[in-house]
Amino acid sequence: MSDTNTQASTQASTQATTVMQRCDYLASFSDDAEVLFRPFLSPATQRLHGVLREYMQAAHMSVHCDALGNLIGRYVSPHPDAKTLLLGSHIDTVVNAGKYDGILGVLIGIAVVDALQDSAQDTAKSTALPFHVDVVALSEEEGVRFGVPFLGSLALSGQFDEALLELTDDQNVSVRQALTDFGCNTTPISNAAYHNGTYRNGTYRNALAYLEVHIEQGPYLETVNQPLGIVSHIAGQSRAHLTFHGEAGHAGTVPMHLRKDALAAAAEVVLEIERLAHSQDHLVATVGRIQAEPGAINVIAAAVSLTLDVRHPQDDMRLAAVQHLLDHAQQVCAKRHVQLDWQTLSEQAATPLEPELAESLQQLLPHAPTMISGAGHDAMVIAKTIPSALLFVRSPNGISHHPDETVLEPDVAAAIDAVCRFVGHLAETHSK
């Protein structure tokens, strides 16, 4: 089957139309009347749960909400003690979001289960899947409300630190209180985790694998004219905050050779950040915010602060790049008689995804390129405890986290078709 102009099954095409319509409808579930904004455990999320529950039940899934607000629909295997294949993504958004980030993967998971049900009826026999299929609508990935991302996937993968329950939002509401207000079960968050061989709440939680379908959020698939891409690694990430301390002075009276210009020092470092990223494959580095003080047109900058974001799929390369930039910044500051404060904000290790799952996808999609994701996704968290795969869907113009974000319906059909065939391939493998 060709990937460039995938002729997905009629069933997948029909399902894709439904998914696109549902994405349009669910974009109205917002806590802001002007833009799409649906943070973790918000009223809009509560309403969204009600509709997603209806979609899951219509696909013959049993549905429950776990201790961290993840909504989970289960398509049951005839084998009660079977392992579980997880399909899904997150349902929270950034401020002024697009329609497809996260929610597309959830709706594709539901569409795949619906297709499995239709297939079972067409063959006049009940499903014989050797594993359960759980569609997971993860409650939190973006980190907007409480400042920490991936809360939903941390809970689902058994990595949630219960100290996170004490985080507070800008209204001084804690995660613990937000969960109570949302109506989540007050049992320990650990009950949300999928553990090998663990029997919880009448359900075996022995995870087989996790497959996430997500919009690419970048332009690569469009440049190579492919609807789908298979992610092999998710890049590691370093974040830092740099402050350059110089000396204010009159713009007209202080000679150039006597200046301690914090902005000139910062500018020299910013250019080195860009140069270094251009010089190494797969390295990206970004200064996303910069502020100069006092910020007057006729005053030499006394202090400049900026943010730094460095990403690479190999941790040693990323850390070496960060060290180089720190050394360079110190040299620049020494030359210009400016002081440097460097604060490391976070370090996220690179995540290789499960090679066997990626190889299975490659067999089904021989023309799909293998990719490295520069953006973080739930799969990078879940992969630490559950074998995980990530399938990208083309993002026209590479736009994401913006109202103009979109996907093409034929690409959605290709993704549904691919995941259906992936489930079938996995079933054949585990039936032997």
Secondary structure, 3 states (H helix, E strand, C coil): CCCCCCCCCHHHHHHHHHHHHHHHHHCCCCCCCCCCCCCCCCHHHHHHHHHHHHHHHHCCCEEEECCCCCEEEEECCCCCCCCEEEEEEECCCCCCCCCCCCHHHHHHHHHHHHHHHHHHHHCCCCCCCCCEEEEEEECCCCCCCCCCCCHHHHHHCCCCCHHHHHCECCCCCEHHHHHHHHCCCCCCHHHHCCCCCCEECCEECCEEEEEEEEECCCCHHHHCCCCEEEEEEECEEEEEEEEEECCCCECCCCCHHHCCCHHHHHHHHHHHHHHHHHHCCCCEEECCCEEEECCCCCECCCEEEEEEEEEECCHHHHHHHHHHHHHHHHHHHHHHCCEEEEEEEEEECCEECCHHHHHHHHHHCCCCCEEEECCCCHHHHHCCCCCEEEEEECCHHHCCCCCCCCCCHHHHHHHHHHHHHHHHHHHHHHHC
